[in-house]
């Protein structure tokens, strides 16, 4: 398996996907030296059209020699499924994770994407797209604006990701910290583990190994254990399926 799971799409300066562009080039079959045909899954986009979302991502990935077609442009879901089975690279954008999963499930794309990636297609996802790679979407930060008919996702890795991870709490805010929310999840799902992935970081998946990349420490959570910091270049305790 070859995958790149990004916490977020924008760098501190607001530039779109630029912070991970070298890693994206390395993910492609040619290392960014020749054109890669990719399919884009835009369904996490809610307040922008899928056409606009696809155009935005296509422009951002052009420097990596990635050409993009969005799955929503096929004449039928069956045609899109057939294209997914043959593509070199699947790109799943961020936005609302519940909307993303609901659309993928209703169109039959969850199994199609899972089989394609396990069969050799590369996978690039950020934020909601990284959540979709997990066993479930239960550790997303998003509001459940639609019912996805279950939380089960692609199950490409054997642990959960919490993108945009921070444990900061604004002064005067009385809600739970992110760590407390993750502890709640693990109390209800003690068999699971969770990686808190800060903005600017990503996971590099090669074969079964998962490695943390980026400028910040990530945090590994397991039920009954103290949170453990992971540094860039360190192997994540979880693995690809």
C-alpha positions in Angstrom: 0.0 0.0 0.0 1.2 3.5 -0.8 -0.7 6.4 0.8 -0.3 9.9 2.1 -2.6 11.1 4.9 -2.5 14.8 5.6 -3.9 16.5 8.6 -4.8 19.6 6.6 -4.6 21.2 3.1 -3.3 24.7 3.9 0.1 25.8 5.3 0.5 28.6 7.8 0.6 31.1 4.9 -2.7 29.8 3.5 -1.0 28.2 0.5 -3.0 25.2 -0.7 -1.2 21.8 -0.5 2.1 23.5 -1.0 3.6 22.3 2.3 3.2 18.7 1.2 3.9 19.0 -2.5 7.2 17.2 -2.4 5.6 14.3 -0.5 2.8 14.2 -3.1 5.4 14.1 -5.9 7.1 11.2 -4.2 3.8 9.4 -3.8 3.2 9.3 -7.6 4.5 6.3 -9.6 7.1 8.4 -11.3 8.1 10.5 -8.4 6.5 13.5 -10.1 8.7 13.2 -13.2 5.9 12.2 -15.6 2.1 12.6 -15.7 0.0 10.7 -13.3 -3.7 10.2 -14.0 -5.7 10.6 -10.8 -9.3 10.5 -9.7 -10.6 13.1 -7.3 -13.4 12.5 -4.7 -14.9 15.9 -4.0 -17.9 14.9 -1.8 -16.6 16.4 1.5 -17.1 19.8 -0.2 -20.4 21.3 1.0 -20.3 25.1 0.6 -18.5 25.0 -2.8 -19.6 23.1 -5.9 -17.8 19.9 -6.7 -16.8 21.4 -10.1 -15.1 24.3 -8.3 -13.5 22.0 -5.7 -12.1 19.7 -8.4 -10.7 22.7 -10.3 -9.0 24.0 -7.2 -7.3 20.7 -6.4 -6.3 20.2 -10.1 -4.5 23.6 -10.0 -2.7 22.7 -6.8 -1.5 19.3 -8.0 -0.4 20.4 -11.4 3.1 21.2 -10.3 3.4 17.5 -9.2 2.4 16.5 -12.8 -0.9 15.1 -11.5 -3.9 15.4 -13.9 -7.2 15.1 -12.2 -10.8 14.0 -13.1 -13.5 14.1 -10.5 -15.6 11.0 -9.9 -18.8 13.1 -10.0 -18.3 13.8 -13.7 -18.9 10.3 -14.9 -22.2 9.4 -16.6 -23.0 6.9 -13.9 -21.6 5.6 -10.6 -20.9 2.2 -12.3 -18.6 4.0 -14.8 -16.9 5.8 -11.9 -16.4 2.5 -10.1 -14.8 1.0 -13.2 -12.4 4.0 -13.4 -11.5 3.7 -9.8 -10.5 0.1 -10.3 -8.0 1.2 -13.0 -6.6 4.5 -11.7 -3.1 5.2 -10.6 -4.0 7.6 -7.8 -7.1 8.4 -5.8 -7.3 11.8 -4.2 -9.8 12.5 -1.5 -10.3 16.1 -0.3 -11.2 17.6 3.0 -14.4 19.2 4.2 -17.2 17.4 6.0 -16.4 13.8 6.7 -20.1 12.7 7.2 -21.1 14.1 3.8 -18.0 12.5 2.3 -18.8 9.0 3.7 -22.5 9.3 2.9 -21.9 10.1 -0.7 -19.2 7.4 -1.1 -21.4 4.8 0.5 -24.5 5.6 -1.5 -22.5 5.4 -4.7 -20.8 2.2 -4.0 -17.4 3.9 -3.8 -16.2 2.7 -0.4 -15.5 -0.8 -1.4 -14.3 0.3 -4.9 -11.7 2.6 -3.3 -10.7 0.1 -0.7 -10.1 -2.6 -3.3 -8.2 -0.3 -5.7 -5.8 0.9 -3.0 -5.2 -2.6 -1.7 -4.6 -3.6 -5.3 -1.9 -1.0 -5.9 -3.5 2.4 -6.5 -2.0 5.2 -4.5 -4.1 7.2 -2.0 -3.9 10.8 -1.1 -6.3 12.3 1.5 -6.4 15.3 3.7 -8.5 16.1 6.7 -11.8 14.3 5.9 -9.9 12.3 3.3 -7.5 11.1 6.0 -10.4 10.2 8.3 -11.9 8.1 5.5 -8.8 5.9 5.4 -9.4 4.9 9.0 -11.5 1.9 10.3 -14.3 4.4 11.1 -14.9 8.2 10.9 -15.6 8.3 14.6 -12.6 10.6 15.4 -13.5 13.3 12.9 -13.9 16.8 14.3 -16.9 17.5 12.0 -20.6 18.2 12.6 -22.8 15.2 11.5 -24.7 17.2 9.0 -26.0 14.1 7.2 -26.5 10.5 8.3 -23.9 8.3 6.5 -25.7 5.1 7.5 -22.9 3.9 9.7 -19.4 5.1 10.6 -17.4 2.3 9.0 -14.9 3.7 6.5 -12.1 2.4 4.2 -10.1 0.6 6.9 -6.8 1.2 5.1 -5.0 1.6 8.4 -5.7 -0.1 11.7 -5.9 3.0 13.9 -8.0 6.2 14.0 -6.7 9.6 13.0 -7.8 12.9 14.6 -6.8 15.6 12.0 -6.2 19.2 12.9 -5.1 17.9 16.3 -4.5 20.5 19.1 -5.1 20.3 22.8 -5.3 24.1 23.2 -8.3 25.5 24.9 -9.3 29.2 24.4 -9.4 31.3 27.5 -12.8 31.2 29.1 -14.0 28.2 27.0 -15.7 25.6 29.2 -15.9 22.8 26.7 -13.7 19.7 26.7 -10.2 19.6 25.4 -9.4 17.5 22.4 -7.5 15.0 24.7 -10.7 14.7 26.8 -12.8 14.0 23.7 -10.3 11.3 22.5 -10.3 9.8 26.0 -14.1 9.6 25.8 -13.8 7.8 22.4 -11.3 5.3 23.9 -13.5 4.7 27.0 -16.3 3.7 24.6 -14.0 1.9 22.2 -11.1 0.5 24.3 -9.9 -1.8 21.5 -9.0 1.3 19.3 -6.0 3.6 19.1 -5.9 7.2 17.9 -3.3 9.4 16.4 -3.7 13.1 17.1 -2.2 14.6 13.9 -1.4 18.4 14.1 -1.8 20.7 11.2 1.3 20.7 9.0 1.9 17.0 9.6 1.1 13.9 7.5 1.5 10.2 7.5 3.5 8.3 4.9 2.2 4.8 4.4 4.5 2.3 2.5 3.6 -1.3 2.5 2.5 -1.9 6.1 4.7 0.7 7.7 3.3 4.1 8.7 5.7 7.0 9.4 5.1 10.5 10.8 6.3 13.4 8.7 6.1 17.1 9.2 7.3 19.8 11.7 5.3 18.9 14.7 5.0 16.2 17.3 1.9 14.0 17.0 0.3 12.2 19.9 -0.6 8.5 20.2 -3.5 7.6 22.4 -4.4 4.1 23.7 -7.0 3.1 26.3 -5.5 3.0 29.8 -2.2 4.5 28.8 -0.8 8.0 29.0 -0.7 9.9 25.7 2.7 9.5 24.0 4.4 12.1 21.8 5.8 10.9 18.4 8.4 12.9 16.5 8.8 13.4 12.7 10.4 10.3 11.2 9.2 8.0 13.9 7.2 4.9 13.1 3.6 5.1 14.1 2.6 2.1 16.4 -0.3 1.3 14.0 0.0 -0.2 10.6 -1.6 -0.4 7.2 -4.0 -3.3 6.7 
